[in-house]
Amino acid sequence: MKRDLGRVLKSFNCKSCSKEFIWCWKQYGDFRCQTCRGVMTVEEVEKELAEMSAEEYQSFMDDIEEYNKNNK
């Protein structure tokens, strides 16, 4: 059975930054490139965590713990 990749993968311009990217049907209606979808580097995450107040950080950690409990 031959698959028609033209129906699965398409080339679109990102709705946010207008750069061309390859869209896959698994992205559903999200027509943004990987960069604009919010992929962050480890350094960016570490910087953001360092800038959080103690209360924000604890809330973040509590959310992670709750997620891990519910999604084993």
C-alpha positions in Angstrom: 0.0 0.0 0.0 1.5 3.3 -1.1 0.9 6.3 1.1 0.4 9.7 -0.3 2.9 11.8 1.8 1.5 15.0 0.2 -1.6 14.5 2.3 0.4 13.9 5.5 3.2 16.4 5.2 2.8 19.9 3.8 4.9 23.0 3.6 3.4 26.1 5.2 4.5 29.5 6.4 4.4 29.9 10.2 1.4 32.0 11.3 3.6 33.7 13.9 7.0 34.4 12.2 6.2 33.6 8.6 9.1 31.2 8.2 8.5 28.2 6.0 8.2 24.9 7.9 7.1 21.3 7.3 3.6 20.7 8.8 2.5 17.2 9.8 -1.1 16.2 10.2 -0.4 15.3 13.9 0.0 19.0 14.6 -3.7 19.4 13.8 -4.6 23.1 13.5 -1.3 24.4 14.9 0.3 26.2 12.0 3.3 27.5 13.9 6.9 26.4 13.4 8.7 24.5 16.2 10.4 27.7 17.5 7.1 29.6 17.8 5.4 26.7 19.5 7.5 27.4 22.6 10.3 24.9 22.5 12.7 26.1 25.2 16.3 25.3 25.7 17.6 23.9 29.1 19.4 27.2 29.7 16.1 29.2 29.2 14.2 26.9 31.6 17.0 27.2 34.2 17.0 31.0 33.9 13.2 31.2 34.3 13.3 28.9 37.3 16.0 31.1 38.9 13.9 34.2 38.4 10.8 32.7 40.2 9.9 33.7 43.7 9.9 31.0 46.3 6.1 30.7 46.2 6.1 30.4 42.4 8.8 27.8 42.5 7.0 25.7 45.1 3.8 25.9 43.2 5.6 24.8 40.0 7.1 21.8 41.9 3.8 20.9 43.4 2.2 20.9 39.9 5.0 18.6 38.6 4.4 16.2 41.6 0.7 16.2 41.0 1.2 15.5 37.3 3.5 12.6 38.1 1.0 11.1 40.5 -1.8 11.3 38.0 0.1 10.1 34.9 2.0 7.0 35.9 
